[in-house]
Amino acid sequence: MANPARNSVRLSGALIEKKAKRFTPAGIPVIEGLVGHESDVIEAGARRKIQCEVRLKAIGEIAERLDSIAIGTELLLQGFLAPARQTSRQLIFHLTNFELE
């Protein structure tokens, strides 16, 4: 069995897009959105400015919580990366938890 800690992501950023809540055929809530991240990191001894947008998906109780968060809110996000669809090479950040930052 794969070790889940090997696919663990923590990211801070502002919620910049949130699609309408939808439901799976089993009635589980799902929200997809976009978070904007900005930071400075040191890479190979040099400072690098990072600015990116990351697609995210929240399912279940996390989706219900995210549904009440306003666009522009700064968040600390936790989760894992997975293909957007089974046959896709594009990744999406699946949230397992978040906090207001």
C-alpha positions in Angstrom: 0.0 0.0 0.0 1.3 3.5 -0.9 2.3 5.8 1.9 -0.1 8.8 1.9 2.5 11.1 3.4 4.5 10.9 0.1 1.7 12.9 -1.6 1.1 15.7 0.9 0.8 19.4 0.0 0.6 22.5 2.1 0.0 25.8 0.4 -1.1 29.3 1.4 -3.0 31.6 -0.9 -6.1 33.6 -1.6 -9.3 32.0 -2.9 -9.7 33.6 -6.3 -12.5 31.5 -7.8 -15.1 29.2 -6.5 -17.6 27.3 -8.7 -21.1 26.6 -7.6 -21.4 23.6 -5.3 -22.5 20.5 -7.1 -23.3 17.0 -5.8 -22.0 13.5 -6.9 -24.7 10.9 -7.8 -24.3 9.6 -4.2 -25.2 13.1 -2.9 -21.8 14.2 -1.7 -21.0 17.9 -2.1 -18.1 19.0 -4.4 -16.7 22.4 -5.0 -13.9 23.3 -7.5 -12.0 26.5 -7.5 -8.7 28.3 -7.9 -6.3 29.6 -5.3 -3.6 32.3 -6.0 -0.3 31.8 -4.3 2.6 34.3 -4.0 5.9 33.7 -2.1 9.6 34.2 -2.2 11.8 31.0 -2.0 15.5 30.4 -2.1 16.5 28.0 -4.9 20.2 27.2 -5.6 21.2 30.1 -3.4 19.1 32.7 -5.3 15.9 34.3 -4.3 13.0 33.4 -6.6 9.5 35.0 -6.7 6.7 32.5 -7.1 3.3 33.6 -8.4 0.9 30.9 -9.5 -2.7 29.8 -9.6 -3.6 26.3 -8.5 -6.8 24.4 -9.3 -8.4 22.8 -6.3 -11.3 20.5 -5.4 -13.0 19.9 -2.1 -15.3 17.0 -1.4 -17.7 16.3 1.5 -17.4 18.2 4.7 -14.5 20.2 3.3 -16.6 21.4 0.4 -19.4 22.5 2.8 -16.8 24.5 4.8 -15.3 26.0 1.6 -18.7 27.0 0.3 -19.0 29.6 3.1 -15.6 31.2 2.4 -15.6 34.5 0.5 -13.5 35.1 -2.6 -10.2 36.9 -1.6 -9.9 35.1 1.7 -6.4 34.1 2.6 -6.1 30.4 3.4 -3.6 27.7 4.5 -4.5 24.7 2.5 -3.6 21.0 3.1 -4.2 18.1 0.7 -2.8 16.0 -2.0 -2.3 16.1 -5.8 -4.2 13.8 -8.2 -5.0 13.8 -11.9 -8.0 16.0 -12.8 -9.5 12.9 -14.5 -8.4 9.3 -14.7 -6.8 9.7 -18.1 -5.4 13.3 -17.6 -1.9 14.4 -17.0 -3.1 17.7 -15.4 -3.0 17.8 -11.6 -5.6 19.2 -9.2 -5.1 20.0 -5.5 -7.6 17.9 -3.5 -8.2 19.6 -0.2 -8.3 17.6 3.0 -8.3 20.6 5.4 -7.9 24.3 5.4 -7.6 27.2 7.9 -8.0 30.9 7.6 -4.7 32.6 7.5 
